Amino acid sequence: MTVTSCVGPGSGSQQVLGLVTLGADLPLSGDDAQDGVPVEHAIELAVTQAGLVCGATSHHDACLQLKPAAFDDVNKGIHDPASGARNVQAMAADSAVLAMIGPLYDSLAKSEIPVANAAHLALVSPAVSDECLTQAPPDGHCQGLAARLRPRRINNFFRVVTTQLVEGTAGADLAFERLGKRSAFIVNDQTAFGQSLATAFSERFTQDGGSIMDPSDLGAFDPGQPADFATRVDRAKALTADVIYFAGSNLGAAATLRREMLGRGLPVPLIGPHQLANGQFARLAGGSAGGSYYTLVGPHPATIRQAATFLRDYRRVYTQDAGGWSLAAFDATNIVIRAIARAIDDAGGRLPTRDQVLTEVSRTNKDNGAMGVMSFDPHGDTTLKLISAYQWLASTQPSGDFVAQLAG
């Protein structure tokens, strides 16, 4: 790359080491474009605002021009793991690509992490929440996936949102602290996901000061059988439970539980994980939908004071409101930009390698972003564990109403 010199206002002589690329793998067409395009815009905004990326401390005069390059992972109208893997292969083959933002979906992360791992390419996701991508919980339900995704035995995957398992903890705080409930009854589908949520809810609710009614099996039911919660609801009513937590992924079963609750005279809140965010849950629950709550991994930008500037800038540039993952993508991009700046110092004021950028991304510590202050733990997970809670008020709503921003 050609090295040129320029003079910045009041900064003295600066050497531009060359042009490098920040890749992104996103759904930019088809049905999923509504998720990907606002993320692409947030990445572009962060890069534009950063301008030249220069050494962070010891080499302020050594700079890079950074450009974003987004690849479309859609095939036949929806996001596709195979297309995503091919995109990452293309980025890995381009030496100018120093890091990547994305993906947005768990399925694509599973196909992309190994490809990027072989190339020592850092991936920073603003959205994926599957705990098995980074962790090996003691119950063994992840079956060693995180290790299998990393053939080079280094970690190259990071995320600025927390995992879905934190929803159980957040659901307990919602019940106890926000709704003032003290006696909880749990219903769980005995899947690894459901059991983990049930355990997390039980432990946190008890820690908060509440009581779990009938904790022997945490309300286990067989998801392979037709949903029938009459006995469970009657038991919860007899034990005077004032909230029920649904730990499972089948929204039809959750809707049946909600109808049983009101039909059998137990009109207490129902709290569940992100699966209940689907409007189909509210439609299936019908007139019983009101009073049901769900949690979603990630921030609710309007409630975060430091996000106001980003939201204003996004609307000014793109003449529309930011999308659901835009704020997280903005922070993810800035984390990478700051890592590149530190990597320039590591390289002695020269063009940094992918390994140097990857190392600096992994060292992210107390990064002050638009969502708040975060670090990455040794697994690549964020320490800023934001969960948003919503309430269904009627079956005709397209989505629930925001209730609270929670920290898992």
C-alpha positions as CSV (number, residue, x, y, z in Angstrom):
1,M,0.0,0.0,0.0
2,T,1.2,3.5,-0.8
3,V,2.2,5.6,2.2
4,T,1.2,9.3,1.9
5,S,1.4,12.3,4.2
6,C,-1.2,14.8,5.2
7,V,-1.6,17.5,7.7
8,G,-4.6,17.5,10.0
9,P,-5.8,20.6,11.8
10,G,-3.5,21.2,14.7
11,S,-2.1,17.7,14.6
12,G,1.1,18.1,12.6
13,S,2.2,15.7,9.9
14,Q,0.3,12.4,9.6
15,Q,1.2,9.4,7.5
16,V,-1.7,7.5,5.9
17,L,-0.5,3.9,5.8
18,G,-3.1,2.8,3.4
19,L,-6.8,1.9,2.9
20,V,-8.1,-1.0,4.9
21,T,-11.6,-2.6,5.1
22,L,-14.0,-3.4,7.9
23,G,-16.2,-6.2,6.5
24,A,-19.7,-7.0,7.5
25,D,-22.0,-10.0,6.8
26,L,-25.6,-8.9,6.8
27,P,-29.0,-9.7,5.2
28,L,-29.3,-6.8,2.8
29,S,-32.1,-8.1,0.5
30,G,-35.3,-10.1,0.8
31,D,-37.4,-10.4,3.9
32,D,-34.5,-10.0,6.3
33,A,-33.3,-6.7,4.8
34,Q,-35.3,-4.9,7.5
35,D,-32.8,-6.3,10.0
36,G,-29.6,-5.9,8.0
37,V,-29.9,-2.5,6.3
38,P,-30.2,-0.5,9.5
39,V,-27.2,-2.3,10.8
40,E,-25.2,-1.5,7.7
41,H,-26.2,2.2,8.2
42,A,-25.0,2.1,11.8
43,I,-21.6,0.7,10.7
44,E,-21.3,3.4,8.0
45,L,-22.1,6.1,10.5
46,A,-19.5,4.9,12.9
47,V,-16.8,4.7,10.2
48,T,-17.7,8.1,8.9
49,Q,-17.6,9.8,12.3
50,A,-14.3,8.2,13.1
51,G,-12.5,9.5,10.0
52,L,-8.9,8.5,9.8
53,V,-7.9,5.8,12.3
54,C,-4.6,6.7,13.9
55,G,-2.5,5.1,16.6
56,A,-4.2,5.3,20.0
57,T,-1.3,6.5,22.1
58,S,2.3,6.2,20.9
59,H,1.7,6.7,17.1
60,H,-0.8,9.4,16.6
61,D,0.9,10.3,13.4
62,A,0.3,6.8,11.8
63,C,-3.2,6.5,10.3
64,L,-5.4,4.3,8.2
65,Q,-8.3,5.1,6.0
66,L,-11.1,2.7,6.9
67,K,-13.9,1.7,4.6
68,P,-16.9,-0.5,5.3
69,A,-17.8,-3.3,3.0
70,A,-21.0,-5.2,3.6
71,F,-21.8,-8.6,2.1
72,D,-25.3,-9.9,1.6
73,D,-26.0,-13.3,3.2
74,V,-29.5,-13.7,1.8
75,N,-30.4,-16.6,-0.5
76,K,-34.0,-17.0,-1.8
77,G,-35.2,-14.2,0.3
78,I,-33.9,-15.2,3.7
79,H,-30.5,-15.3,5.5
80,D,-28.5,-18.4,4.6
81,P,-25.6,-20.0,6.6
82,A,-23.9,-21.3,3.4
83,S,-24.0,-17.8,1.8
84,G,-22.6,-16.3,5.0
85,A,-19.7,-18.8,5.1
86,R,-18.9,-17.9,1.4
87,N,-18.9,-14.2,2.3
88,V,-16.5,-14.8,5.1
89,Q,-14.2,-16.8,2.8
90,A,-14.2,-13.9,0.4
91,M,-13.3,-11.5,3.2
92,A,-10.6,-13.9,4.6
93,A,-9.0,-14.0,1.1
94,D,-8.7,-10.2,1.0
95,S,-5.7,-9.1,3.1
96,A,-7.2,-5.5,3.4
97,V,-10.0,-6.8,5.6
98,L,-8.9,-6.5,9.2
99,A,-12.1,-7.5,11.0
100,M,-15.8,-8.1,10.5
101,I,-19.1,-6.9,12.0
102,G,-21.7,-9.6,12.2
103,P,-23.4,-11.9,11.8
104,L,-27.0,-11.2,13.0
105,Y,-28.3,-14.7,13.5
106,D,-27.1,-17.7,15.5
107,S,-27.3,-20.1,12.5
108,L,-24.9,-17.9,10.5
109,A,-22.5,-17.6,13.4
110,K,-22.2,-21.4,13.5
111,S,-21.2,-21.5,9.8
112,E,-19.0,-18.4,9.9
113,I,-16.9,-18.6,13.0
114,P,-14.8,-21.6,11.8
115,V,-14.0,-19.9,8.5
116,A,-13.0,-16.7,10.2
117,N,-11.1,-18.6,12.9
118,A,-8.8,-20.2,10.4
119,A,-8.0,-16.8,9.0
120,H,-7.6,-15.2,12.5
121,L,-10.3,-12.7,11.5
122,A,-12.1,-11.1,14.4
123,L,-15.9,-11.2,14.2
124,V,-18.0,-8.8,16.5
125,S,-21.7,-9.5,16.5
126,P,-24.3,-7.0,17.5
127,A,-27.1,-9.6,17.8
128,V,-26.4,-13.3,18.3
129,S,-27.4,-14.7,21.7
130,D,-26.9,-18.5,21.6
131,E,-24.8,-19.2,24.7
132,C,-23.3,-22.3,23.1
133,L,-21.3,-20.2,20.6
134,T,-19.0,-19.1,23.4
135,Q,-19.7,-21.1,26.5
136,A,-19.7,-24.7,27.8
137,P,-22.3,-24.8,30.6
138,P,-21.8,-27.5,33.2
139,D,-25.0,-29.3,32.3
140,G,-23.4,-30.2,29.0
141,H,-26.2,-29.1,26.7
142,C,-23.9,-27.3,24.4
143,Q,-22.0,-30.5,23.7
144,G,-18.7,-28.7,23.1
145,L,-19.9,-26.6,20.3
146,A,-17.7,-23.5,21.1
147,A,-14.5,-25.6,20.9
148,R,-15.6,-27.2,17.7
149,L,-16.2,-23.9,16.0
150,R,-12.6,-22.8,16.7
151,P,-10.2,-25.2,14.8
152,R,-7.2,-22.9,15.5
153,R,-8.0,-23.0,19.3
154,I,-8.0,-19.2,19.5
155,N,-11.1,-17.1,20.1
156,N,-12.0,-14.8,17.3
157,F,-15.7,-14.3,18.1
158,F,-17.1,-11.5,20.3
159,R,-20.6,-10.0,20.9
160,V,-21.8,-6.8,22.3
161,V,-25.2,-8.3,23.5
162,T,-25.5,-11.0,26.2
163,T,-26.8,-14.6,25.8
164,Q,-30.4,-15.8,25.9
165,L,-29.8,-17.6,29.2
166,V,-29.6,-14.3,31.0
167,E,-33.3,-13.9,30.1
168,G,-34.1,-16.2,33.1
169,T,-32.3,-14.0,35.5
170,A,-33.8,-10.9,34.0
171,G,-37.3,-12.5,34.1
172,A,-36.8,-13.0,37.9
173,D,-35.8,-9.4,38.4
174,L,-38.8,-8.3,36.4
175,A,-41.1,-10.3,38.5
176,F,-39.7,-9.4,41.9
177,E,-38.3,-5.9,41.5
178,R,-40.6,-4.3,38.8
179,L,-43.9,-6.2,39.3
180,G,-43.5,-6.7,43.1
181,K,-44.2,-10.5,43.0
182,R,-43.1,-12.7,45.8
183,S,-44.4,-16.3,45.0
184,A,-43.5,-17.7,41.6
185,F,-44.5,-20.9,39.9
186,I,-42.4,-22.2,37.0
187,V,-43.4,-24.2,34.0
188,N,-40.6,-25.6,31.8
189,D,-40.4,-27.8,28.7
190,Q,-37.5,-29.8,29.9
191,T,-35.4,-28.9,26.9
192,A,-31.8,-27.7,27.6
193,F,-32.9,-24.2,26.9
194,G,-36.0,-24.4,29.1
195,Q,-34.3,-26.1,31.9
196,S,-31.5,-23.6,31.9
197,L,-34.0,-20.7,31.9
198,A,-36.0,-22.3,34.7
199,T,-32.9,-22.8,36.9
200,A,-31.7,-19.3,36.3
201,F,-35.1,-17.8,37.1
202,S,-35.4,-19.9,40.3
203,E,-31.9,-19.0,41.6
204,R,-32.3,-15.3,40.9
205,F,-35.9,-15.0,42.2
206,T,-34.9,-16.8,45.4
207,Q,-31.8,-14.6,45.7
208,D,-34.0,-11.5,45.2
209,G,-36.1,-12.6,48.2
210,G,-39.0,-14.5,46.5
211,S,-40.2,-18.0,46.9
212,I,-40.5,-20.7,44.3
213,M,-43.8,-22.7,44.7
214,D,-43.4,-26.4,44.1
215,P,-39.7,-26.3,43.1
216,S,-39.2,-30.1,43.0
217,D,-39.2,-30.3,39.1
218,L,-39.5,-26.6,38.2
219,G,-42.9,-27.3,36.6
220,A,-41.6,-29.8,34.0
221,F,-44.0,-30.8,31.2
222,D,-43.5,-33.0,28.1
223,P,-43.3,-30.8,25.0
224,G,-44.0,-33.9,22.9
225,Q,-47.5,-34.2,24.3
226,P,-50.6,-31.9,23.6
227,A,-50.3,-28.9,25.8
228,D,-52.6,-29.2,28.8
229,F,-51.7,-27.1,31.8
230,A,-55.0,-27.5,33.9
231,T,-53.3,-29.4,36.6
232,R,-50.3,-27.1,36.8
233,V,-52.5,-24.0,36.9
234,D,-54.7,-25.5,39.6
235,R,-51.5,-26.3,41.6
236,A,-50.2,-22.8,41.2
237,K,-53.5,-21.3,42.3
238,A,-53.7,-23.6,45.4
239,L,-50.1,-22.5,46.3
240,T,-51.2,-18.8,45.9
241,A,-48.5,-18.1,43.3
242,D,-48.6,-14.5,42.2
243,V,-46.6,-14.9,38.9
244,I,-45.9,-17.8,36.5
245,Y,-42.7,-18.1,34.5
246,F,-42.8,-20.0,31.3
247,A,-39.4,-21.5,30.5
248,G,-39.7,-22.9,27.0
249,S,-39.6,-22.1,23.4
250,N,-43.0,-23.2,22.1
251,L,-45.2,-20.1,21.8
252,G,-48.3,-22.2,21.2
253,A,-47.8,-24.0,24.5
254,A,-47.2,-20.6,26.2
255,A,-50.4,-19.3,24.7
256,T,-52.3,-22.4,25.9
257,L,-50.9,-21.8,29.4
258,R,-52.0,-18.2,29.4
259,R,-55.5,-19.2,28.4
260,E,-55.7,-21.8,31.1
261,M,-54.5,-19.3,33.7
262,L,-57.4,-16.9,33.0
263,G,-59.9,-19.7,32.3
264,R,-59.2,-21.3,35.7
265,G,-59.2,-18.1,37.7
266,L,-55.5,-17.3,38.0
267,P,-55.2,-13.8,36.4
268,V,-51.6,-13.3,37.6
269,P,-48.8,-12.2,35.2
270,L,-47.2,-14.7,32.9
271,I,-43.5,-14.0,32.0
272,G,-41.6,-15.8,29.3
273,P,-38.5,-15.5,27.1
274,H,-38.0,-13.9,23.7
275,Q,-40.2,-16.5,21.9
276,L,-43.3,-14.7,23.4
277,A,-42.3,-11.6,21.4
278,N,-43.9,-13.1,18.3
279,G,-47.3,-11.6,17.5
280,Q,-48.6,-15.1,17.0
281,F,-48.4,-15.7,20.8
282,A,-50.7,-12.8,21.4
283,R,-53.1,-14.0,18.6
284,L,-53.2,-17.5,20.0
285,A,-53.7,-16.3,23.6
286,G,-56.6,-14.1,22.3
287,G,-58.4,-12.2,25.1
288,S,-56.0,-13.7,27.6
289,A,-52.9,-12.1,26.1
290,G,-53.0,-9.0,28.3
291,G,-50.8,-9.2,31.4
292,S,-48.2,-11.4,29.6
293,Y,-44.6,-10.3,29.6
294,Y,-41.5,-11.2,27.6
295,T,-37.8,-10.5,27.6
296,L,-35.5,-9.7,24.7
297,V,-31.7,-9.7,24.6
298,G,-30.3,-6.3,24.0
299,P,-30.9,-2.6,24.7
300,H,-34.0,-0.5,24.4
301,P,-32.2,2.6,23.0
302,A,-34.8,5.2,23.9
303,T,-34.2,4.6,27.6
304,I,-30.4,4.8,27.4
305,R,-29.2,8.4,28.0
306,Q,-25.9,8.1,26.2
307,A,-27.6,6.7,23.1
308,A,-29.4,9.9,22.4
309,T,-26.6,11.4,20.3
310,F,-26.4,8.3,18.1
311,L,-30.2,8.1,17.6
312,R,-30.2,11.8,16.6
313,D,-27.3,11.4,14.2
314,Y,-28.8,8.3,12.6
315,R,-32.1,10.1,12.0
316,R,-30.4,13.1,10.6
317,V,-28.3,11.1,8.1
318,Y,-30.8,8.4,7.1
319,T,-34.1,10.3,7.7
320,Q,-35.6,7.4,9.6
321,D,-35.3,5.9,13.1
322,A,-32.5,3.4,13.9
323,G,-33.4,-0.3,13.7
324,G,-33.5,-2.7,16.6
325,W,-29.8,-3.7,16.3
326,S,-28.4,-0.4,15.0
327,L,-27.2,0.8,18.4
328,A,-25.4,-2.4,19.2
329,A,-23.9,-2.4,15.7
330,F,-22.7,1.2,16.2
331,D,-20.9,0.1,19.4
332,A,-19.5,-3.0,17.8
333,T,-18.0,-0.9,15.0
334,N,-16.5,1.6,17.4
335,I,-15.0,-1.2,19.5
336,V,-13.2,-2.5,16.3
337,I,-12.1,1.0,15.3
338,R,-10.5,1.5,18.7
339,A,-8.9,-1.9,18.6
340,I,-7.4,-1.0,15.2
341,A,-6.0,2.2,16.6
342,R,-4.3,0.3,19.4
343,A,-3.1,-2.3,16.9
344,I,-1.3,0.4,15.0
345,D,0.6,1.2,18.1
346,D,1.4,-2.6,18.6
347,A,2.7,-2.6,15.0
348,G,5.1,0.2,15.8
349,G,3.2,2.8,13.7
350,R,2.9,0.4,10.7
351,L,0.0,-1.4,9.1
352,P,-1.3,-3.8,11.8
353,T,-1.9,-7.5,11.1
354,R,-5.2,-9.3,11.7
355,D,-3.6,-11.0,14.7
356,Q,-2.8,-7.7,16.2
357,V,-6.3,-6.4,15.6
358,L,-7.8,-9.6,17.0
359,T,-5.6,-9.4,20.1
360,E,-6.8,-5.8,20.7
361,V,-10.4,-6.6,20.2
362,S,-10.0,-9.4,22.9
363,R,-8.5,-6.8,25.2
364,T,-11.5,-4.5,25.1
365,N,-11.9,-3.3,28.6
366,K,-14.3,-0.7,30.0
367,D,-15.1,0.6,26.5
368,N,-17.5,3.5,26.9
369,G,-20.0,3.2,24.1
370,A,-23.5,4.4,23.3
371,M,-25.0,1.4,25.2
372,G,-22.8,1.9,28.2
373,V,-19.5,0.6,29.5
374,M,-18.5,-2.9,28.5
375,S,-15.6,-5.3,28.4
376,F,-15.2,-8.7,26.8
377,D,-14.7,-11.7,29.0
378,P,-12.2,-14.6,28.0
379,H,-15.0,-16.2,26.0
380,G,-15.8,-13.1,24.0
381,D,-19.0,-12.3,25.8
382,T,-19.9,-8.8,26.9
383,T,-20.0,-7.8,30.5
384,L,-22.8,-5.4,29.7
385,K,-25.8,-7.7,30.0
386,L,-28.8,-5.7,28.9
387,I,-32.2,-7.3,28.6
388,S,-35.4,-5.4,27.6
389,A,-38.8,-6.4,29.0
390,Y,-42.2,-5.9,27.2
391,Q,-45.8,-6.4,28.1
392,W,-48.7,-7.6,25.9
393,L,-51.8,-5.4,26.4
394,A,-54.0,-6.9,23.7
395,S,-54.0,-9.7,21.1
396,T,-54.3,-7.1,18.3
397,Q,-50.9,-5.5,19.0
398,P,-48.0,-6.1,16.6
399,S,-45.6,-6.2,19.5
400,G,-45.6,-5.6,23.2
401,D,-45.2,-2.3,25.0
402,F,-41.8,-1.6,26.6
403,V,-41.7,-2.0,30.4
404,A,-38.2,-2.0,31.7
405,Q,-34.5,-2.1,30.8
406,L,-32.9,-4.8,32.9
407,A,-29.3,-5.9,33.6
408,G,-28.8,-9.6,33.8
